[in-house]
């Protein structure tokens, strides 16, 4: 069974990533905050990938980490700057990748590797968020 990843971000920005990951991962895609929270709660993906392009990225990180049903889900955050990466780590994400737009082939490989190493065994439940 393929692991399940929730992708949250701008569809156009995440399109290359979606195409790259779909062969090895079961993907759900959220384009707004309520949809992302609903999918994370209802589907219980093994990992969440949140891109900085997501309109409410910080709020989504906060809600995922503070909600009982989703706080165990490891989150990989795609940042554009080192400052965004630090802020995401402060929110309790399991990992961060600093990427450009468009995402390069090299960055796609790094994201895939980070998702593989970001297992559901990660426990960030006690990390205060934003």
C-alpha positions in Angstrom: 0.0 0.0 0.0 1.3 3.4 -1.0 1.7 6.0 1.8 -0.8 8.8 1.8 0.3 12.5 1.5 -1.8 15.5 1.9 -0.5 18.3 -0.4 -1.6 21.9 0.6 -0.6 24.7 -1.6 -1.2 26.6 -4.8 -2.1 24.0 -7.4 0.0 25.6 -10.1 3.1 25.7 -7.9 2.6 22.1 -6.7 1.8 20.7 -10.2 5.4 19.4 -10.9 5.6 18.0 -7.4 2.2 16.2 -7.8 3.3 14.7 -11.1 6.6 13.6 -9.6 5.1 12.0 -6.5 2.0 10.4 -7.8 3.8 7.2 -8.9 4.9 6.3 -5.4 2.4 8.1 -3.1 -1.4 8.3 -2.7 -2.0 12.0 -2.9 -4.8 14.3 -1.7 -4.7 17.9 -2.6 -6.1 20.8 -0.6 -6.4 24.3 -2.0 -7.9 26.1 1.0 -7.8 26.0 4.8 -11.1 24.3 5.5 -10.5 21.7 2.8 -7.0 21.0 4.2 -8.3 20.6 7.8 -11.1 18.4 6.6 -8.9 16.1 4.5 -6.3 15.8 7.3 -8.9 14.9 9.8 -11.1 12.6 7.7 -8.4 10.8 5.7 -5.6 10.7 8.3 -2.7 10.9 5.8 0.6 9.5 6.9 2.3 12.8 6.0 1.3 16.4 5.2 3.2 18.6 2.8 2.4 22.3 3.1 3.9 24.8 0.6 4.5 28.4 1.4 2.2 29.3 -1.5 -0.8 28.1 0.6 -2.7 31.2 1.5 -3.1 30.3 5.2 0.1 28.3 5.6 1.0 29.4 9.1 -2.6 29.0 10.3 -2.8 25.5 8.7 0.4 24.5 10.5 -1.0 25.8 13.8 -4.3 24.0 13.4 -2.7 20.7 12.3 -0.4 20.7 15.4 -3.1 21.8 17.9 -5.9 19.5 16.7 -6.0 16.2 18.5 -6.9 14.2 15.4 -4.0 15.6 13.3 -1.2 16.6 15.7 0.6 13.3 15.2 0.8 13.8 11.4 4.3 14.7 10.4 4.5 17.9 8.3 7.1 18.7 5.6 7.0 22.5 4.9 8.3 23.9 1.6 9.7 27.4 2.3 11.1 30.0 -0.1 13.4 31.7 2.4 15.5 30.7 5.4 13.3 32.9 7.6 10.2 31.0 6.5 12.0 27.7 7.3 12.8 28.9 10.8 9.3 30.0 11.4 7.9 26.7 10.2 10.3 24.7 12.5 9.1 26.9 15.4 5.6 25.7 14.6 6.7 22.0 15.1 7.0 20.7 11.5 9.0 17.5 11.1 11.0 19.0 8.3 11.6 21.9 5.9 12.9 22.2 2.4 13.8 25.6 1.0 12.7 25.5 -2.7 12.3 27.9 -5.6 9.4 28.5 -8.0 9.3 26.6 -10.2 10.5 23.6 -8.2 13.6 22.1 -9.9 14.2 18.5 -10.6 16.9 18.4 -7.9 14.5 19.9 -5.4 11.9 17.3 -6.4 14.3 14.6 -5.5 15.1 16.2 -2.1 11.4 16.6 -1.3 10.8 12.9 -2.1 13.7 11.9 0.1 12.4 14.2 2.9 8.9 12.7 2.7 10.4 9.2 2.9 12.4 10.0 6.0 9.5 11.9 7.6 7.7 8.9 9.1 4.4 8.8 11.1 6.6 7.8 14.0 7.8 11.4 14.3 6.2 12.9 17.4 5.9 16.6 17.5 2.8 16.7 19.7 4.4 18.6 22.5 6.0 21.3 20.4 4.2 24.6 20.8 3.1 26.1 17.5 3.3 29.6 16.2 
